[in-house]
């Protein structure tokens, strides 16, 4: 099921405790662009079908990444792309967006997503996996 744009942004706004939908959208755009650089093939395409159209396009036309970033570097990269962000605020941004993405993906697709990412991303998605 594809989330509507407003519902997606409302969830990100609530989880990130943003003051406006514009702040939530800014975080979503950056995080999804970075995430898209880490996912490939059918997994990225399936996730895109569950996101609102504009965000699906961002996921499908990602920022370039030479290698998959470990979770802490993913957060630092997010901070670098958001004006005025710190690693701490970027971690909040990443969590707000990726937990919303996890809801949209549901368990089976999320498991496939996590297989494509370095260890530790389960925590960024708010879905700790058993050790």
C-alpha positions as CSV (number, residue, x, y, z in Angstrom):
1,X,0.0,0.0,0.0
2,X,1.4,3.4,-1.0
3,X,1.2,6.1,1.6
4,X,-0.2,9.5,0.5
5,X,2.3,12.3,0.6
6,X,0.5,14.1,3.4
7,X,0.3,11.0,5.6
8,X,3.9,10.2,5.0
9,X,5.0,13.8,5.9
10,X,2.7,13.9,8.9
11,X,4.3,10.8,10.3
12,X,7.8,12.1,9.7
13,X,6.8,15.4,11.3
14,X,5.4,13.8,14.4
15,X,8.3,11.4,14.9
16,X,10.9,14.1,14.3
17,X,8.9,16.6,16.3
18,X,9.4,19.2,13.6
19,X,7.7,22.5,13.7
20,X,6.5,22.4,10.1
21,X,5.9,20.0,7.2
22,X,8.7,21.8,5.3
23,X,11.3,20.6,7.9
24,X,9.9,17.1,7.7
25,X,10.1,17.2,3.9
26,X,13.7,18.4,3.9
27,X,14.7,15.6,6.2
28,X,12.8,13.0,4.1
29,X,14.4,14.2,0.8
30,X,17.9,14.0,2.1
31,X,17.5,10.7,3.9
32,X,15.8,9.0,1.0
33,X,18.4,10.3,-1.5
34,X,21.1,8.8,0.7
35,X,19.2,5.6,1.3
36,X,18.6,5.2,-2.5
37,X,22.4,5.1,-3.0
38,X,22.6,2.0,-0.8
39,X,19.7,0.0,-2.3
40,X,19.7,-1.7,-5.6
41,X,17.5,-3.6,-8.0
42,X,14.1,-5.0,-7.1
43,X,14.4,-4.1,-3.4
44,X,14.7,-0.4,-4.2
45,X,12.0,-0.6,-6.8
46,X,9.6,-2.3,-4.4
47,X,10.2,0.2,-1.7
48,X,9.6,3.0,-4.2
49,X,6.1,1.7,-4.9
50,X,5.2,2.1,-1.3
51,X,6.3,5.7,-1.0
52,X,4.5,8.8,-2.3
53,X,5.5,9.5,-5.9
54,X,7.8,12.5,-5.3
55,X,9.7,10.6,-2.6
56,X,9.8,7.4,-4.7
57,X,11.5,9.4,-7.5
58,X,14.1,10.7,-5.0
59,X,14.8,7.1,-3.9
60,X,15.1,6.0,-7.5
61,X,17.5,8.8,-8.5
62,X,19.8,8.8,-5.4
63,X,22.9,10.7,-4.5
64,X,26.0,8.8,-5.5
65,X,27.9,6.7,-3.0
66,X,31.1,4.9,-3.8
67,X,30.5,2.3,-1.0
68,X,27.7,1.5,1.4
69,X,28.1,3.7,4.5
70,X,28.1,2.3,8.0
71,X,25.2,3.7,10.0
72,X,27.3,6.3,11.8
73,X,28.7,7.6,8.5
74,X,25.2,7.6,7.0
75,X,24.1,9.9,9.9
76,X,27.2,12.2,9.3
77,X,26.4,12.3,5.6
78,X,22.9,13.4,6.4
79,X,24.2,16.1,8.7
80,X,26.4,17.3,5.8
81,X,23.4,17.7,3.5
82,X,21.1,19.5,6.0
83,X,22.1,23.1,6.6
84,X,22.8,23.7,10.3
85,X,22.5,20.0,11.3
86,X,24.7,18.3,13.8
87,X,25.4,14.6,14.0
88,X,22.8,14.5,16.9
89,X,20.1,16.3,15.0
90,X,20.8,14.3,11.8
91,X,20.4,11.0,13.9
92,X,17.0,12.3,14.8
93,X,16.2,13.1,11.2
94,X,17.3,9.7,10.0
95,X,15.3,8.0,12.7
96,X,12.1,10.0,11.9
97,X,12.3,9.2,8.2
98,X,13.6,5.6,8.3
99,X,11.0,4.5,10.9
100,X,8.3,5.9,8.7
101,X,9.9,4.1,5.7
102,X,9.9,0.9,7.8
103,X,6.2,1.2,8.4
104,X,5.5,1.6,4.7
105,X,7.8,-1.3,3.8
106,X,6.4,-3.8,6.3
107,X,8.4,-6.7,7.7
108,X,9.2,-8.8,4.6
109,X,10.5,-5.9,2.4
110,X,12.3,-4.4,5.4
111,X,14.2,-7.6,5.9
112,X,15.3,-7.5,2.3
113,X,16.3,-3.9,2.7
114,X,18.4,-4.6,5.8
115,X,20.2,-7.4,3.9
116,X,21.5,-4.8,1.4
117,X,22.8,-2.5,4.2
118,X,25.8,-2.7,6.6
119,X,25.1,-4.0,10.1
120,X,23.4,-1.6,12.4
121,X,20.8,-0.1,10.1
122,X,18.1,-2.0,11.9
123,X,18.4,0.5,14.7
124,X,18.2,3.5,12.3
125,X,14.9,2.0,11.1
126,X,13.7,1.6,14.6
127,X,13.5,-2.2,14.2
128,X,16.2,-3.8,16.3
129,X,16.9,-7.3,15.0
130,X,17.8,-10.2,17.3
131,X,21.5,-10.9,17.5
